[in-house]
């Protein structure tokens, strides 16, 4: 509570725009400008509990400048509405513009009840949060500057003890005091009924001097700035009590009027709590000014009005946002970050190196606006976990926001508040959920956003800094893609999958199923079989699912054994004692009972009763658990084997291609057959326009060179005379498109017409022109990894894709024969066993 304070002759001045701090009132302010920060540091922070500052009301003009002002003192009027000083502030940048500030010449000295210093920004800026209590009034004799903030020579307006005793004997003062207390007690009674807070207010009424109590009551009311100034200028105690009584009485009358109109007092109390929450949120001054305007508008509305709910939801959202709460960034340790990445992710050397480079730049220049990282790759290759590792290295909280299927721009930006049921955007909602203002925000599946009449979500993302993931870069709009650095994660080799399974997947799966190594063991050889026979993917998600299936099967066996084993009778307990108990008995100690604390030796106890030896996965268990027909009691064959290509290319007209999909590289068989018809071309397999055009080009090229390839008996003969051609891409339920199937289509057609089989150990990729040139394609690393998974031994690539081989792991390249082709004739020479048998007789 306020007390008598001896004021110094000069105080540092903090301008209080359009508001008044009265003695006894408490306010919380956030100081961010250089002048206010300097004032707090020198007048409060360094002086600790002895520090005092003056709070001086100012009118609308911006009084808190960031440059050294030039100040001149103006005259002082007699009335409160004119009792102000005009101060001219000129910037030091050489411009002639000056700003006139209307200072009030009376203020209140304040002390800090709480003072906290925020984290220093990379730019050197510091924020202070100060809780101030008003102490006593003063008048300004002279206003000047000290560095970047204002100071004033002041004189106290508080009465001395002798003067106060004389006033208290005045009959008019006694009458005014009784009238104020009676009105205040009436208000307290209302508060006691509505808010259950009357008891605490009664204590104030009984213990605080009456002249100070008047200021405290008025400070709790929402009154105009002019009325606040009148109360501040009420130095005479009788005038002050009279004005306070008038304001308390008016407040009571307003509550009575609202009750007659049926207003909800509980709702008004909620708004008071909401205002208090917004005041403590620490939002910037410009936001706070806007929020105050919105709150005043809300208080004038009835709950039944259409815009009431949306306005209130909007204010509650602003109050819930973490304006000041931030993750404290740790000092970046690149060595520790590298160790964390290596422990969390196996392989991905280039990707992890790029992340370390990103963190290194962040360490040297924290305020640098670095590139927006976008991890592109098939599912299950670790894109999301890499973003989480970045957050851990920075010491920040991590939040994932999925954008899959988002088509409305408002889902990201937020809806306009004029709409019924308007909601905040996903980014703002994510900040609210994570609870800090500086998280690492991952926008997942950024390539899955669409656009329609409701706008383009990608345009909203141009305004955000984030880490993103995508399966493909092609669907991302070019303006957005141009702002991101794409880091590709093509997939893992079988060797990398094995290491990932042994280091990460198996321990995680066992923990999720309540098992340990004493219950289930999966040898490396069995993990290799799972990778080779039961999964064909770029990532490791299906591998983890299969390992989880093995863990579930083991859990069933463990649970069954636990039920079958009954607890031994008391006479056999000595045979089932723990090793710890046996050791004690062997030493000759007398032990009546051994108490094992909870959480200790649990595995030892459970092993005694549950299972005598761990379950070791073997090939038979793999076939039974992971077979195609899971519910059959008969052991089932593996899902995949290395004989698939040989079996499917057993007849002419079939070739093996390599394609890229959202799930990584895949092997794609192309089948061609001929029948009697009218020379038409039929295409099936849910094909796109690009691949249909490739098929037309392939057929045209083969027809133009039919004689040279000895596919027809004589020159000029129509290859399609009397027959139709049907080309099919199996797996018809999967859409297919892209410019990389040209060479595969030509090879299948040549094989069909020549009745010669294509080599089963050879796969190919590449587009071609009408002249037979083989053009480069994308996704080479993914396609080669797919060939390696399928057991392919030879891969035909466009010659201009030679540069892409540096991205392929050396172990994979060592197991494959890579053949580079410049023209279509080079492809045909390598695609058939023994080369192209008709080449020596042709004009090729």
N, C-alpha and C positions, 0 to 999 in steps of 0.2 A: 504494500500500500504506500501511497505517497507520504512523504515526510518533509520536514523543514530542511532546506538545502541552502548552503551558502554558495552563491553563484560567483564565478570569477568575473573580471571586468570584460573579458573577451571570450567569445565562443565560436567554434567552427559551425557554419550554417549549412543545413541540408534543406533545400527547397522542397515543399510539399504541395504538389500541383492540385488545385481545386479541392483540397481537403484541409481539415484542421485537426491537429492533435491537441486534445484538452488534457489538463492535469489529471492523473489517475487512469487515463486510458492507455491501452497497450496495443501496439501495432507491430506487424511483421513486414519487413521490407527486404527487397532483393537489390543489391547495389552492383551494377555492371559497368557503368560509364567510368572513364578514368577519373573524373572529378569526384564522384561519390566514393569510389574505391579509395582514392587518396585521403579523403576526409575520414573515412572509417579507420584506415590504417593508422593515421597519425593521431587522431583525437580519441579513438576508442580502443583499437587493437593494442597499441603500444602502451597506453595508460591503464589498461585492464579495468578494475572496478572503479578507479578514480576518474575515468573518462566521462565527459559530458559533451553533448552537442546541442545546438539549437535547431528546432523545427520551425521553419518560417513559411506560412502559406503564400503561394503565388497563384496568379491567374493563368489562363490557358497557355500563354507563351511558354516555349520550352526554355526552362531556366537552367537545366543541367547540361552544360556544354562540355565538349571534349577538348576544347582549346583554351588557352589562357585568356580570360575575358578582361575587358577594360570596363571598370565600374565607376559610375558617378551617382552620388546620392541626391535624390529629389526631395521635394517638400513633403510635409506630413499634414494631412487634413485632420479635421476634428471629428467628423462622422465616420462610423465603421465602414460605410460603403466607399468612402473616399480616403480612408486612412491607409494610404499605400504609398510606396516609393517607386518612382520610375527609374529603372536601371537600364542603361544602354550597354549592350554587349556587342563588341566588334571582334570578328574573327581575325586571327593573326596571319591569315594567308594573303594579305594585301588587298582583299576586296573591300569595297566601300559599304557593303551591306551591313546594317546594324539591326539588332533585334531589341525591341523595348520590352522589358520584363516588369510586370506590376507586382512588386513585393508588398506584402502587408507589413506594417512597422511594428507589429506585436507578434510574439511567438511564444513557444513553450520549450523550456530546457528539458532534455530527456537523457536518460541513462540506459545503457544496454543491459537487459536481463539475460540475453543469450546472444552469442556471437560465434558464427561458424564461417570458416574460410574454405571455399571450394578448391578443387584441383586446378592448378595453373595450366592454362591452355598452351599449346605449342607456340602460339603467337605472343605469349607473355601475359595475356589477360587473366585476371583473377575475379572471382565472384564472391561477394560476402552476403550472408543471410543474417540480418540483425533483428532482434526482438527488442523494441524500445518501449519504455514506460515514461509517460509525461510526468514532470515533477512540479514545475511552477511557471507562472507567466513572467515575461520580460518585455521591455520595449527596446527598440533598436535606436541607438544614438548615431552610429556611423557604420556604414557597410563598405567593406573593401575585400581584396582578394589576397590569398596566400597560396602562391603557386597556381594550381588549377582549381581550387575550391574557394568558397567565400568564407569570410570571417566577419564578425560584427562586434562593435563595442556596445555593451548592453547595460541596462540598469534593471534591477528586480522590481516587480510590481506587487510582490507579496507583502502583506501587512506584518508589522512587528508584533511581538507578543503583547506589548502594552496596548497597541492600537486595536488588536483583536479583542482584548478584554473589554475595552471601551465599547466596541460595536456590539458585543454580546449582551451588554446592559441596555441597549436601545430597545424600547418597547416595539417599535415598528419591525425591527429585526426579529424579535421574539415571535411576533405574530406571523411574520412570513415563514419562519422556521416551522412553526406548528402547522401552518397550511401546507407547506411542502411535504412534511412527514405524513400528514393525513392522506394527501394525494398519492404519495409514494407507496403507502401501506395498501391503498386500494389497488394499485397496480400489482403489488406483490401478491395480493390475494388472488387476482386473476391468473398470474403466472403459476401460482401454487396449484390451481385447479387444472390448468391446461398443460403445463410443462413439468410439473413436479420439481421445480427449482426454487420455490419460494423460500425455503429454509436458509439456503446460502445467502440470498439477498437480504433476509431479515438480519443476518449477522452484520452485514455492511451497514444497515440502517442504525444499528445499535452501537457500533464501535467507531465508525468513521465520522470525523467532524462534518457538520452540516454543510459548510461552504465547499468542502471537497466532494461531498456526496452529490451535490448538485451537478458538478462536472462529470462525475462517473455515470450518473443516470442519463444525462443528455448524450454522452458519447456513445451509448448503446442504441440510440434511435437513429433512423435514417431520415435526416433532415437536409435541407438545401445548404449549399456552400455559404450563402449569405447569412443564413441563420447560425451556422457554425461560427462565422466571423463575429456576429453579434455576441454570441456566448463567450468567445475568446476575449472580446473587448469589454466584457462586463467585469471590470476590476472592482467596482463597488459591490459589496456583498449583498446588499439589499436588492440591487438591480439584478444580480446574478440569480438569487433565489426566486425573484419574481418571474424572470424569464424561464427558469427551469420548471417552476410550477406550471406555467402556461404550456410548456412542451409536454410535460407528463400528462396533464389533463387532456390535451389534444390527442395524445396517443391513446388514452382510455376511450375517448369519444369515437375515435376511428375504429377501435376494436368492437365497440358496441354497434356501430353502424354496419360493420361487416357481418356481425352475428345476425342482425336483423335481416340483412340481405341473403343470409344463408351461406356465406363464405365459409370455407373449410379452414379452421384455424390450424389443424394438424398439417394441412398442406403448406400453410404459411410457415409453420415451424420447420418443415422440411426444406423450404427454400432458404431459410436462415442457415440451416446446417449445410446446404449446398453452397451458399455463399462463403461460409467459413472454410469449407473444403477447398474451394477455388482459391481463396486467399492464401492457403497453406501449400498450394500446388507449386508455387514458385515460377509461374509462367512469365515470359517477357512482358515488358511494359506495354508494348503495342497490342499484344494479345489480351492483356488484362483490361485495357481500355475498351476493346471491342466486346469482351465478355461482360463488363459492367453495363454497357449499353444494352446488350441482349437480356441481361438479368432484370434490369429496370423494366424492359418491355414485357418480360414474362410475369413480373409481379402485378402489372396492370391488367393482365388477361385473366379470364375465368377458365377453370379447368375444362369447361364444356366447349370452349372455342376450338375450332379445327386445328389451329397451329400450335396449341398449347403443348401437346404431347411431343411433337417433333422438336420444338424449341427446348423443352426440358431435357429430352434425351441428348440433344446436342450439347447442352451445358454440362450434363453429367459426364459425357464422353470427354470433354475438354478437362474437367476436373480429375478424371481418372488417368489422363496421359502422364507418362513419366517425364515431366519437364526438366527436373533436376536430378532424378535418379539415374546414375550411369554406372556401368561396370568400370571399376578402376583397372586401367590397363597396366599389366605387369611389365617390368623391364624385359624387353625381348631378348631371349637367349637362343641364338640361332642353333647352337649345338644341341640344346635340349629340344628345340622344335624339330630338328632333323631326326633325333632319336625317337621322338614321338611319332613322326610320320613313318619311320621305318618299322616301328613296333605295331602300328595300326594297319599298315598297307605293305604287302609284299610286292616287289617289282615296281613298275611305274616310275622308273628312274628319272626320265625326262620330266614327267609331270611334277614329281616331288622337288626336282631341282628348280623348276619354274616357281613353285610356291615359296621355296627358300629365298629365291631372288626377290620375290614380292615382299616378303617379310624383312629382308635386308634393307630395301629401299624405305620401308615403313620405319625401321629403326633409325636410319640416318635422317629422314625428313618426315616426322610424324604427320605434319599437316599437308603432305603432298596428296594430290588427288590422283591416285594410281588408276591403272586400267581396271575395267570391270571384267572379272574372270568368268568365263562360260565353259563349263566342262561338258563336252559332247562325247557321247559314246553309248553303247548298247546298255540295256538294263543289267544291273548286278555287277558292274565293274568298279564300284566304289566312288561314284561322283558325290553323293550326299555325304558320305563319311569323310571325304577330303575337305569339304566345306566345314564340317564340324571340327576337324583337326585345325583348320585355320583359326577358328574361333577360340579353341583351347590355347593355341600358341599366343594369341593376342590377349588372352585373359578376359574375353568378352562372352556374354551370353549368346546362345545360338537359337535361331528360330527358323523353321522351315514353312514356307507358304507354297502350297500346290496351286498351280495355274492351269492344270489340265482341264480342258473343256470350257475355259472362261472365254465368253464371246462379247460380254458387255463391258465397255470401257469404264462404266460406273462401278463395276465390281472391284476395280483397282483404285480409281480415284475416290470413290464414294459417291453416293447419290446426292442430288440437290435436295436441300431441306424443304423445298416446296412440294416434293412428292410425298404422298401418304406412304408410311412405312419405310421412309428413307433410312439407309444404314451407312455406317462408315465403310471406306474401302478396306481391302484386305491388308494393305500396308499399315494403315493407322490401327486397325484391329490387331495386327501382329505386334505393334509397339505396345499396345495396351496389355496384351497377354504376356509378353515377355517381361514387362515391368521396368525396362531401362531404355534410355534414349539413344544408346550407341551399340545396339546388338549387331552381330553378323547375320544378315538376313539372306536366306537362301530362297530364291524363286525357282521352284522345281518345275520341270516340264514346261519350260518357256516356249518350246516349239509347238505345244499343243493348244496354244491360244488361237482363237479364230476371230474373224471380223464380220459384222453384218450391219444392218441399218442402225443398230444401237451404238456404233462406233468401233474403233480399233483399239483393243487393250494395249497393243504394242506402243501406241503413241503415248500412252500414260507412263509406260515404263521408261521412256526416254528421259524422264525427270528424276529418276531414282538411281542411287548407287547401290549395287548389290552383287552377290555371287549367284550365278544362274547355272542350271543344268538343262540339258536337252539330249534327246536321242539322235536328232538330226539337225544340221545347221540350215538346210535348204528352206524349211518352212518359216524360219525367222525373218521378218521383214528386213530388207537391206539397211534402212536407216538405223534400226536397233542393232543389227549385227555389226554395223560399222563402228559402234561405240564399245564393242566388247572384244576382248582377246580370247579367241577360241583355243582351248586346250583339249586335244582329242585323247580319249581313252579307248583305244580300239578293242581291247579284249585281252584275255590271258591265254598263255600256252598251257598245255597239259601239265608241264613241270611246275609252272607257277601256281596252277590250281591245286596241285598236290601240296605244295608248301603252305598255301593259304589254308587249306583244309586242316593240315596237321597243327598249324600254329593258332588259328583263330576259330574256324568253324566247329571242329570237334569239341574243344573245351566249351564253347558257347552252347552248343546243342546239348551236351551232357548236363550243363548247369540248368538249362531251361526245362529239362525233363527230370530233375531231381536225382540224377545219376552221377557217379564218379568213375574214375579209372578202375576202382575195385569191383565195379559192377559190369562195365562194358568196355571192351577194348577193340578198336578198329585198326588193324595193321595197315601199313603203307601200301602193301600189295593189294589189299581189298579196296582202298581208296582209289588206286589206279584203275582197278576194274570198274568202279562206279563211274569214274570220269570217262573211260573209253566206251563202256557198253550201255550206260544208262543216262548219260547227259551229252548233249551236243549244243553248246551255247558259248557265247562270248564271255559272259560273266560267271558268277558262281551261285546264283539263286537256286537253280534246280539241283545243284550239287548239295546245297544246304538242306533242301527239302528231302532229298534221298537219305542224307545222314540222319535227319530227324525221324524218317520212317524207321530206320534201323534202331534208333533210340527208343521209339515207342514200342517196337516189338520186344526189345530187351526189358522195358519197364513192365510189360505184361508178365514176362517170365519171372522177374524178381518179385512182383506182387503175388503171383501164384505160389512161389516157393515160401514166401513169408506166411501165407495162410496154411500151407500144408505142415509147416514145422510148429508143433505145439511146444509151449514152455516146459522145461523139465520140472520134475517134482522136487520137493525140498531135500530129499536125501541125496540127490545127484548134484546139488548146487556146488559142492566142493570140486567137481570135475569141470565146471564151467566158469571158474574164477578167472578174472582178468589177469594178464601177465604182470601187471603192477602188484596185484594181491599175491600172486604166486611168489614173486621175488621177495616180498616182505616175509612170507611164511618160511621161505628157504633160509632166510637170515636168522630164524629163531624168534622172531618178534611175535607177540601175542596180539592178534588182530581180531576184534569182534565184528567190526563193520567197516566198509570202505564207502564213503560218500563221494560220488562223482559230481562236481558242479555242472550245471546246465551249460552246454556249449563246449565242454571239454570231453575228449575221448569218445565222441559220438560215433565215429566210424568204427572204432574198436568194438563198441557194444553192439552196433548193428550188424557187423560182420559175424559176430558169434552166433546170432540167431537167424540171419536172413540168407546168406549165400556163402558157400564154402569156397568157391573159385569164380573168377570173373567170366562173363560170357564173351568169347572171342568170335568175332564175325568171320565167317568163312564163305567160300564161293557158293555153297549150297544155300546158306542163309540169304545171300544176295539174290539168288534166283527166286527164292520163295517170297521174300519181302518186296523186292523191287520189280518182280516180273510184271508182264502186261496185264494178266488177269490176277489181281491181287487176292481175290477171295477164293481162288482155286486151291485145293490141297495138293495139286500136282506142281512140281517144280517147273517154272516157265523159263523159256529162253530169254536172253538179253534183248533189250529194245534195239540196240544198234550193234553192228559188227563191221569188220573191214571188207566183207564180201559183198556188200550192197551194190557198189559200183560195178563190180564184175558181173553180178547177176542181172543188173538192169541194162547193161550194154552188151548183152549177149547176141543181139540181132542188129543188122544194118539199119540205119536211119535214126540212131540214137547217139547223142553226144553229151558231154559233161561240161556244164558251164559253171562259172563262179559269179555270184551276185552279192550285192550289199542290201541289207534290210535294216529296219529299226532295231533288230536284235543282233546286229553284227553281220559278219560274212556267212554265206550259206552256199551249199552246192545245189545247183539247179540242173536237172536233167531236161533235155529237149528231145522230144520224140516227133518223127516225121514218117508219114506213110502215104502211099499212092493208091488210087482206086479209079475205076472207070468213071468218066465224067466229061465235063465241058471245058476243062482247063482252068478251073477256078481254084483259088487259094482259101482255105478255111483255117481260122485261128481260134483256139480255145485255151482256157486257163485263166480267165479274168485278167486280160492284158490291157495295158494302157496304150494311148495313141503313139507314144514314142517307140515302144517295142513292136507295135504293129507295122510302123514304117520301116523298122529294121528288118522285119521279115520280108516286106516287099522288096527292099534293096537287095537282100540276100538272094531271093529267088531270081531277080533280074540279073544279078551278077553270074549266077550259075547258068542261067539260060544263055547269056551272051558268050560264055566260055564252054558251052556243052561239047562242042566239037574238039576243042583243045584238050579237054579233060577226058575225051573218048567216052562221053556219056551218051552220044548219039552216033549212029552209023555213018552219016554223011553230013556235010556242011549244009546249013540252012534248014535242017529238019527241026520241027517244033518239038521241044522236050516235053511239053504238056499236052501234046495232041492226043485227044481221046481219054484223058485222065485228069482227075482233080488231086490236089495236094492238101493234106491236112497236117498242120503243125500244132502240137499240144505241149503245154507246159504243165506238168503234173502239180498236184496240190491246188486244184482249181478254186478252192475256197479262199485262197490267199491272193490278194491283188498284186499284180506285178507290173513294173514299168521301169524304164531307165535305158540309157544309151550304152549298154555294155554287152549286149547279146549278139551282136552282128556276126562275129567269127564263129560263135557256137551254132548259129542258125545255118550258116554256109556249110559248116562241117557236117551237120546232120543231113542236109539236102544232098551233098556230094556222096555221103555214105549210103543214102537211100537209092540214088540213081545208079551208083557203081556197084551196089550190093556187097560192099566191103565194110567190115565192122571197124569202129573207132577203138583205139586203145583204151582199155578200162582203167589204166593207171594214170591217165592224162586228163587234166581239166584245163579250161581256157577261159579267158575274158578279154574283151576288146571290142571296139566298134570299128566299122569299116566304111569306106566310101564306095561310090559306084565304080571307081577306077581300081579298087582293090587295096588301097592303102589302109593299114591298121592304125587306128587312132587311139591315143591314151585314154585311160579311164581313171576313176577315183576309187577310194576304198581298197587300195592294193593290199595293205597290211591285213585288213580284216579278211579279205578273200583268201590270202595265202594261209592265214591261221585256220580258216574253215577247211581248206584242202588238207591241211595237216591233221585236223581232227577226224576227217573222213578216211584217212589212210591213203590219200592220193600221193603218188610218188613224183609225178611230173606236172609242171604248171607252165602253160604258154601265156606270155604277157606281151603287150605292145612294147616295142623297143624304147619308146619314149617314156616308159614307166620305170626305166632302170634306176633313176634317181630315188624312187620311192622304196627301193629295197633296203636302204640304210635304216629304215624304221622297223624292219622285221628282225626279231631276235635271231642271233647267230645260230642257236641250237635248232631252230626251225628251218633256216636256210640250209643247214648241213644235212638235213634229212630229206630235202627235196632237190629235184633237178629243175632249175629255172631256165626256160627257153624263151628267147626274145625274138619277136617276129616284126618285120617291117612291112611286109605285104601279105596278102591273103594266101599266096602260094607257099610262103614259109610256114604258115599255120598248117596247111594241108600236108606238107612234107613231114611234119612232126606228129600229126594227129593219127596217122595210120601206121600199123605195124610194118616195118621194113621200108618206110618212106612211101612216097606216092608212086605206085608201080607204073602208072601211065605217063609219068613225067618225061621219061627219055624218048617217048614217041610223040610227045605233044609239042606245041609251039610255046609252051610256058617258059 
